[in-house]
Amino acid sequence: MANGTIAFDTLSTSGQISGTAKSVDTDYIVKGSPKLFLGALEGDAVVSDSLNVASGTDEGTGFYTYATTNAFNRDINEVGCANTVQVADGAMRMFGSTTASLAKVHTYNMSGTDTDLAHGLIICGDLA
C-alpha cells in the first residue's frame, strides 16, 4: 500500500460544537505547537513526563541540562520558549540554552541563591 500526502493551508471546523465555523492557518499549528516539554522533580534531572527529551543531567544545585531526541533547526534560545516562573514557595525559575539539541534550566530562589526546584519547560519552534 502506498502512503500519500494531504496538503492544505487552512484547517477548518464545521462549527458543530459552538455553532460557528472556525479556521486556523496551518503555519500557526506547525510553528506554535510545543516540540519539547518536560516536567522534572525537585533536585533531580529525572523527567517525570516529556516529549522530545532524550536524557537529563543534574549539573549541580539549581542547574540541569536536557538533550533533545530531535534537534531544533536553530539554537533553542532563538526558537521561543515558555516556562512557569513562580511557585508557591516564592522561588523563581529561569530557562537558558546553548545549542539546537541542548536545553538548560537554572532554578533559584527569590534571593538569587541557586536552589533545586521541581521544574517544567515548554519549547515551540521548528525541528531540524
Backbone as CSV, one residue per row, in Angstrom:
resi,resn,N_x,N_y,N_z,CA_x,CA_y,CA_z,C_x,C_y,C_z
1,MET,0.838,-1.166,0.000,0.000,0.000,0.000,0.893,1.242,0.000
2,ALA,0.576,2.195,-0.833,1.362,3.432,-0.936,0.876,4.453,0.093
3,ASN,1.811,5.219,0.629,1.458,6.321,1.519,1.284,7.574,0.685
4,GLY,0.344,8.413,1.069,0.086,9.636,0.324,0.349,10.862,1.166
5,THR,0.047,12.005,0.602,0.234,13.287,1.269,-1.060,14.070,1.214
6,ILE,-1.393,14.686,2.325,-2.523,15.613,2.372,-1.924,16.992,2.586
7,ALA,-2.220,17.943,1.729,-1.679,19.295,1.847,-2.817,20.299,1.887
8,PHE,-2.736,21.242,2.822,-3.715,22.307,2.907,-3.117,23.477,3.661
9,ASP,-3.648,24.674,3.428,-3.132,25.880,4.056,-3.942,26.312,5.266
10,THR,-5.201,25.909,5.335,-6.074,26.305,6.434,-6.858,25.095,6.907
11,LEU,-6.943,24.929,8.217,-7.722,23.868,8.819,-9.009,24.489,9.338
12,SER,-10.158,23.937,8.954,-11.444,24.499,9.343,-12.305,23.454,10.031
13,THR,-13.176,23.916,10.921,-14.159,23.040,11.548,-15.535,23.390,11.011
14,SER,-16.457,22.502,11.207,-17.821,22.743,10.727,-18.635,23.577,11.706
15,GLY,-18.089,23.854,12.873,-18.808,24.656,13.859,-19.842,23.861,14.632
16,GLN,-19.735,22.543,14.651,-20.721,21.709,15.331,-20.723,21.920,16.838
17,ILE,-19.593,22.302,17.423,-19.527,22.479,18.873,-20.081,23.844,19.283
18,SER,-19.609,24.905,18.658,-20.031,26.246,19.057,-21.114,26.827,18.163
19,GLY,-21.407,26.181,17.048,-22.380,26.710,16.110,-21.784,27.706,15.133
20,THR,-20.506,28.048,15.309,-19.825,28.981,14.417,-18.569,28.304,13.883
21,ALA,-18.421,28.278,12.585,-17.252,27.656,11.976,-15.987,28.413,12.371
22,LYS,-14.905,27.690,12.587,-13.615,28.257,12.969,-12.566,27.762,11.984
23,SER,-11.522,28.567,11.798,-10.412,28.120,10.958,-9.119,28.668,11.534
24,VAL,-8.014,28.005,11.211,-6.701,28.428,11.669,-5.693,28.102,10.564
25,ASP,-4.758,29.004,10.352,-3.697,28.805,9.381,-2.803,27.665,9.862
26,THR,-2.454,26.745,8.993,-1.646,25.600,9.399,-0.235,25.990,9.837
27,ASP,0.302,27.125,9.372,1.607,27.586,9.854,1.576,27.827,11.354
28,TYR,0.450,28.325,11.862,0.301,28.557,13.302,0.367,27.237,14.051
29,ILE,-0.269,26.223,13.529,-0.262,24.922,14.187,1.145,24.334,14.191
30,VAL,1.819,24.403,13.061,3.152,23.823,12.956,4.153,24.568,13.832
31,LYS,4.191,25.889,13.752,5.184,26.670,14.498,4.779,26.897,15.950
32,GLY,3.483,26.917,16.238,3.030,27.232,17.586,2.837,26.039,18.494
33,SER,2.964,24.842,17.972,2.793,23.640,18.786,4.085,23.318,19.516
34,PRO,3.977,22.935,20.787,5.192,22.561,21.511,5.901,21.397,20.837
35,LYS,7.211,21.537,20.700,8.032,20.475,20.131,8.864,19.796,21.219
36,LEU,8.827,20.376,22.425,9.505,19.788,23.570,8.769,20.233,24.816
37,PHE,8.505,19.290,25.696,8.050,19.657,27.033,8.613,18.651,28.014
38,LEU,8.783,19.102,29.248,9.255,18.204,30.290,8.768,18.683,31.640
39,GLY,8.694,17.759,32.543,8.431,18.038,33.941,9.419,17.228,34.748
40,ALA,10.099,17.856,35.700,11.109,17.160,36.495,10.888,17.465,37.973
41,LEU,11.243,16.525,38.815,11.047,16.649,40.255,12.134,17.514,40.889
42,GLU,11.857,17.989,42.082,12.805,18.845,42.798,14.131,18.131,43.019
43,GLY,15.214,18.823,42.657,16.556,18.315,42.903,16.940,17.130,42.040
44,ASP,16.282,16.982,40.899,16.520,15.812,40.087,16.340,16.163,38.614
45,ALA,17.162,15.613,37.759,17.004,15.815,36.318,16.232,14.659,35.697
46,VAL,15.708,13.751,36.537,14.900,12.654,36.026,13.552,13.219,35.603
47,VAL,13.204,13.035,34.363,11.995,13.609,33.792,10.803,12.719,34.131
48,SER,9.748,13.342,34.702,8.558,12.573,35.061,7.602,12.431,33.884
49,ASP,7.624,13.378,32.957,6.807,13.328,31.753,7.493,14.196,30.714
50,SER,7.481,13.762,29.452,8.208,14.559,28.465,7.787,14.235,27.040
51,LEU,8.202,15.123,26.158,8.104,14.949,24.713,9.414,15.457,24.130
52,ASN,10.085,14.655,23.310,11.324,15.036,22.633,12.492,15.274,23.593
53,VAL,12.520,14.565,24.707,13.644,14.658,25.644,14.328,13.297,25.689
54,ALA,15.615,13.264,25.310,16.373,12.016,25.291,16.923,11.678,26.670
55,SER,17.439,12.706,27.379,18.036,12.467,28.692,18.165,13.772,29.453
56,GLY,18.344,13.645,30.765,18.552,14.809,31.620,19.782,14.607,32.485
57,THR,20.486,15.712,32.759,21.688,15.660,33.586,21.598,16.723,34.672
58,ASP,21.843,16.318,35.921,21.906,17.258,37.038,23.323,17.812,37.056
59,GLU,23.464,19.113,36.770,24.778,19.750,36.667,25.244,20.384,37.973
60,GLY,24.465,20.223,39.038,24.784,20.842,40.322,23.550,21.550,40.843
61,THR,23.623,22.124,42.017,22.471,22.761,42.641,21.855,23.808,41.735
62,GLY,20.616,23.563,41.318,19.871,24.517,40.506,20.182,24.509,39.021
63,PHE,21.023,23.612,38.545,21.398,23.585,37.129,21.126,22.208,36.528
64,TYR,20.399,22.197,35.396,20.024,20.959,34.726,20.206,21.139,33.218
65,THR,20.617,20.074,32.542,20.735,20.083,31.086,19.934,18.922,30.533
66,TYR,19.169,19.199,29.456,18.349,18.173,28.814,18.714,18.079,27.336
67,ALA,19.016,16.858,26.896,19.310,16.605,25.473,18.004,16.269,24.768
68,THR,17.820,16.827,23.578,16.613,16.553,22.799,16.780,15.263,22.005
69,THR,15.672,14.611,21.751,15.671,13.446,20.877,15.835,13.904,19.435
70,ASN,15.088,14.953,19.059,15.162,15.554,17.725,15.569,17.009,17.886
71,ALA,16.632,17.413,17.212,17.156,18.772,17.339,16.231,19.802,16.693
72,PHE,16.314,21.028,17.192,15.614,22.153,16.580,16.440,22.662,15.399
73,ASN,15.831,23.488,14.558,16.546,23.955,13.374,17.497,25.114,13.678
74,ARG,17.548,25.581,14.909,18.487,26.622,15.340,18.639,26.521,16.847
75,ASP,19.514,27.336,17.432,19.694,27.316,18.877,18.352,27.494,19.568
76,ILE,18.136,26.723,20.629,16.847,26.713,21.316,16.463,28.095,21.826
77,ASN,17.428,28.916,22.256,17.076,30.239,22.758,16.570,31.159,21.662
78,GLU,16.634,30.732,20.403,16.133,31.531,19.290,14.773,31.071,18.789
79,VAL,14.281,29.923,19.260,13.029,29.391,18.724,11.826,29.684,19.601
80,GLY,12.022,30.356,20.694,10.916,30.697,21.572,10.735,29.647,22.642
81,CYS,10.455,30.089,23.853,10.286,29.157,24.949,9.335,29.735,25.977
82,ALA,8.806,28.871,26.796,7.923,29.303,27.867,8.198,28.445,29.080
83,ASN,7.992,29.008,30.261,8.241,28.267,31.486,7.460,28.911,32.611
84,THR,7.011,28.115,33.552,6.390,28.659,34.757,7.465,29.412,35.523
85,VAL,7.164,30.632,35.982,8.209,31.441,36.604,8.047,31.618,38.107
86,GLN,6.965,31.161,38.693,6.830,31.306,40.133,6.100,30.107,40.695
87,VAL,6.552,29.649,41.852,5.914,28.539,42.541,5.461,29.009,43.916
88,ALA,4.687,28.185,44.591,4.059,28.574,45.860,5.059,29.021,46.921
89,ASP,6.260,28.459,46.944,7.227,28.830,47.980,8.013,30.099,47.636
90,GLY,7.635,30.789,46.560,8.253,32.062,46.218,9.527,31.939,45.405
91,ALA,9.855,30.749,44.930,11.078,30.579,44.151,10.817,30.892,42.681
92,MET,11.854,31.332,41.990,11.749,31.655,40.574,12.512,30.611,39.766
93,ARG,12.090,30.436,38.525,12.777,29.512,37.627,13.107,30.225,36.327
94,MET,14.192,29.838,35.715,14.648,30.517,34.513,15.117,29.506,33.484
95,PHE,14.929,29.796,32.194,15.350,28.909,31.102,16.548,29.489,30.389
96,GLY,17.433,28.639,29.964,18.556,29.047,29.142,18.891,27.931,28.183
97,SER,19.719,28.172,27.207,20.075,27.111,26.273,21.435,27.376,25.653
98,THR,21.942,26.369,24.986,23.231,26.524,24.314,23.158,26.177,22.836
99,THR,22.540,25.069,22.484,22.551,24.607,21.099,21.150,24.203,20.659
100,ALA,21.059,23.699,19.438,19.782,23.238,18.903,19.321,21.931,19.531
101,SER,20.201,21.278,20.276,19.831,19.988,20.860,20.055,19.897,22.363
102,LEU,20.347,21.012,23.029,20.503,21.029,24.486,19.694,22.171,25.098
103,ALA,18.860,21.838,26.075,18.116,22.849,26.823,18.652,22.885,28.245
104,LYS,18.892,24.077,28.771,19.408,24.217,30.126,18.383,24.941,30.992
105,VAL,18.228,24.469,32.219,17.319,25.072,33.187,18.132,25.477,34.405
106,HIS,17.900,26.680,34.894,18.551,27.203,36.093,17.454,27.594,37.065
107,THR,17.445,26.985,38.236,16.432,27.306,39.240,17.097,27.991,40.430
108,TYR,16.413,28.985,40.972,16.953,29.738,42.099,15.808,30.354,42.884
109,ASN,16.086,30.743,44.135,15.035,31.315,44.962,14.984,32.832,44.787
110,MET,14.051,33.468,45.485,13.827,34.909,45.321,15.041,35.753,45.700
111,SER,15.911,35.229,46.532,17.110,35.987,46.897,18.253,35.759,45.917
112,GLY,18.015,34.923,44.892,19.025,34.689,43.865,19.944,33.524,44.147
113,THR,19.688,32.776,45.218,20.522,31.634,45.563,20.105,30.420,44.734
114,ASP,21.071,29.758,44.092,20.772,28.551,43.325,20.107,27.536,44.240
115,THR,18.973,27.011,43.805,18.176,26.095,44.606,17.595,25.015,43.707
116,ASP,17.594,23.776,44.177,16.961,22.692,43.430,15.453,22.804,43.581
117,LEU,14.748,22.902,42.458,13.293,23.009,42.447,12.717,22.085,41.382
118,ALA,11.489,21.649,41.611,10.766,20.970,40.540,10.626,21.982,39.411
119,HIS,10.713,21.549,38.181,10.661,22.496,37.075,10.015,21.880,35.851
120,GLY,9.533,22.749,35.002,8.921,22.340,33.754,9.376,23.254,32.647
121,LEU,9.281,22.779,31.429,9.771,23.547,30.291,8.944,23.207,29.064
122,ILE,8.593,24.215,28.292,7.906,24.024,27.020,8.656,24.847,25.974
123,ILE,8.962,24.247,24.832,9.646,24.963,23.757,8.883,24.741,22.453
124,CYS,8.582,25.841,21.773,7.954,25.794,20.470,8.982,26.189,19.418
125,GLY,8.724,25.867,18.181,9.640,26.222,17.102,9.664,25.129,16.058
126,ASP,10.619,25.181,15.183,10.728,24.202,14.113,11.843,23.216,14.409
127,LEU,11.568,21.952,14.176,12.606,20.938,14.304,13.443,20.904,13.033
128,ALA,14.674,20.435,13.175,15.583,20.360,12.028,15.089,19.367,10.998
